[in-house]
């Protein structure tokens, strides 16, 4: 592997985001030596979306959420995350 480039110093997150959106990270980071880290106290960014659902589906989700004693919107996020993980697990094989 050739010598890695030095990562520049950034003035702010926008500048860094812009930089990485146009660069190949393998020129700056040896991913084979990378280690997984967990930022357990970091709250993920969220984005509000509008989602149209048939009423019967929303009613069913609310019934399940009520049984589990969780907010229905949280349950939707849980269901989506479980399905996404399942898709990625199958696509890796």
C-alpha positions as CSV (number, residue, x, y, z in Angstrom):
1,X,0.0,0.0,0.0
2,X,1.3,3.4,-0.8
3,X,1.8,6.2,1.7
4,X,-1.4,7.6,3.0
5,X,-2.2,11.3,2.6
6,X,-2.6,13.5,5.7
7,X,-6.1,14.4,6.6
8,X,-6.4,18.2,6.5
9,X,-7.6,20.3,9.5
10,X,-11.1,21.6,9.0
11,X,-12.6,24.9,10.2
12,X,-16.0,23.3,10.8
13,X,-18.2,20.2,10.2
14,X,-19.5,21.6,6.9
15,X,-16.0,22.0,5.5
16,X,-15.2,18.5,6.6
17,X,-18.4,17.1,5.2
18,X,-17.7,18.8,1.9
19,X,-14.1,17.4,1.8
20,X,-15.1,13.8,2.4
21,X,-18.0,14.0,-0.1
22,X,-15.4,14.5,-2.8
23,X,-12.5,12.3,-1.6
24,X,-11.7,8.6,-1.7
25,X,-11.2,7.8,2.0
26,X,-8.8,4.9,1.1
27,X,-6.2,7.5,0.2
28,X,-6.3,8.8,3.8
29,X,-7.3,5.8,6.0
30,X,-6.0,2.3,6.1
31,X,-9.4,0.6,6.6
32,X,-7.7,-2.8,7.1
33,X,-6.4,-1.5,10.4
34,X,-9.6,0.3,11.4
35,X,-11.3,-0.8,14.6
36,X,-15.0,-0.6,15.3
37,X,-15.9,1.9,18.0
38,X,-19.2,2.6,19.7
39,X,-20.4,6.1,20.6
40,X,-23.1,4.8,23.0
41,X,-24.0,8.2,24.4
42,X,-24.2,9.9,21.0
43,X,-27.8,10.6,20.0
44,X,-28.3,9.9,16.3
45,X,-29.5,12.8,14.2
46,X,-33.1,12.5,13.1
47,X,-35.1,13.9,10.3
48,X,-38.8,14.5,10.2
49,X,-40.6,12.8,7.3
50,X,-44.2,12.6,6.2
51,X,-45.4,9.0,5.7
52,X,-48.8,8.1,4.5
53,X,-50.1,4.8,5.7
54,X,-53.5,3.2,5.3
55,X,-55.5,3.7,8.5
56,X,-55.8,0.0,9.2
57,X,-52.0,-0.4,9.2
58,X,-51.6,2.5,11.6
59,X,-54.3,1.1,13.8
60,X,-52.6,-2.2,13.9
61,X,-49.2,-0.6,14.7
62,X,-50.8,1.4,17.5
63,X,-52.4,-1.8,19.0
64,X,-49.0,-3.6,19.0
65,X,-47.3,-0.5,20.4
66,X,-50.0,-0.3,23.2
67,X,-49.4,-4.0,24.0
68,X,-45.6,-3.4,24.2
69,X,-46.2,-0.1,26.1
70,X,-44.1,1.9,23.7
71,X,-45.0,4.9,21.6
72,X,-46.2,3.8,18.1
73,X,-43.7,6.0,16.3
74,X,-40.9,4.3,18.3
75,X,-42.3,1.0,17.3
76,X,-42.3,2.0,13.6
77,X,-38.6,2.9,14.0
78,X,-37.8,-0.4,15.6
79,X,-39.6,-2.4,12.9
80,X,-37.8,-0.4,10.2
81,X,-34.4,-1.0,11.8
82,X,-35.0,-4.7,12.2
83,X,-36.0,-5.0,8.6
84,X,-33.1,-3.0,7.4
85,X,-30.7,-5.2,9.4
86,X,-32.4,-8.3,7.9
87,X,-31.9,-7.0,4.4
88,X,-28.2,-6.2,4.9
89,X,-27.6,-9.6,6.5
90,X,-29.1,-11.3,3.4
91,X,-27.3,-9.1,0.9
92,X,-23.9,-9.8,2.4
93,X,-24.1,-13.6,1.7
